[in-house]
């Protein structure tokens, strides 16, 4: 997928939402090095958490493996962010 001139790999949201163990990925394979610049960008774009109960419900759904991602909703929010 190409967004704003940057090629990004396609990620199957249904697969990505499942815990690593269910995807057949060992925990040692999920280690990632994040640059300080990437951390700064993430902090700058991170929304303030205003509903801690909602966050807990989402975390529980992800842990159970039944969190479903709406590609249409994600696309709409990404496009709105770029406007």
C-alpha positions in Angstrom: 0.0 0.0 0.0 1.3 3.5 -0.8 0.3 6.4 1.3 1.8 9.9 0.9 4.5 8.6 -1.3 5.6 5.9 1.2 5.4 2.2 0.5 3.9 0.4 3.4 3.4 -3.4 3.6 -0.1 -4.7 3.6 -1.1 -6.1 7.0 -4.1 -8.5 7.4 -5.8 -6.9 10.4 -7.6 -10.1 11.4 -4.2 -11.9 11.6 -2.4 -9.0 13.2 -5.1 -8.7 15.9 -4.5 -12.3 17.1 -1.9 -12.9 19.8 1.6 -13.8 18.5 1.3 -17.3 19.9 -1.8 -18.0 17.8 -0.1 -16.7 14.7 2.8 -19.1 15.2 5.3 -16.4 16.1 7.6 -17.0 18.9 8.0 -14.3 21.5 11.7 -13.9 20.6 10.7 -13.0 17.0 8.5 -10.1 18.1 11.4 -8.0 19.5 11.7 -4.7 17.7 14.3 -1.8 18.0 12.6 1.6 17.9 14.7 4.7 17.2 14.5 7.7 19.3 13.0 9.6 16.4 10.3 7.0 16.0 9.5 7.3 19.7 9.2 11.1 19.4 6.9 10.8 16.5 4.7 8.3 18.3 4.5 10.5 21.3 3.6 13.5 19.3 0.8 11.7 17.5 -0.5 9.7 20.4 -4.0 10.8 21.4 -4.7 11.5 25.1 -6.6 8.5 26.7 -9.9 9.9 27.9 -11.7 6.6 28.5 -9.7 4.2 30.6 -12.6 1.7 30.8 -12.8 1.6 27.0 -9.1 1.0 26.8 -9.4 -1.9 29.3 -12.3 -3.4 27.2 -10.2 -3.2 24.1 -7.2 -4.8 25.7 -9.4 -7.7 27.0 -10.9 -8.2 23.5 -7.4 -8.3 22.0 -6.2 -10.7 24.7 -9.2 -13.0 24.0 -8.5 -12.9 20.3 -12.0 -11.6 19.4 -11.1 -7.9 18.6 -12.2 -7.2 15.0 -10.7 -4.3 13.0 -12.9 -2.5 10.5 -10.7 -1.7 7.5 -13.3 0.9 6.4 -13.2 2.7 9.8 -9.4 2.7 9.9 -9.2 4.1 6.3 -11.7 6.8 7.1 -9.8 7.9 10.2 -6.5 7.8 8.3 -7.9 10.0 5.6 -9.5 12.4 8.1 -6.1 12.7 9.8 -4.4 13.8 6.5 -7.0 16.6 5.9 
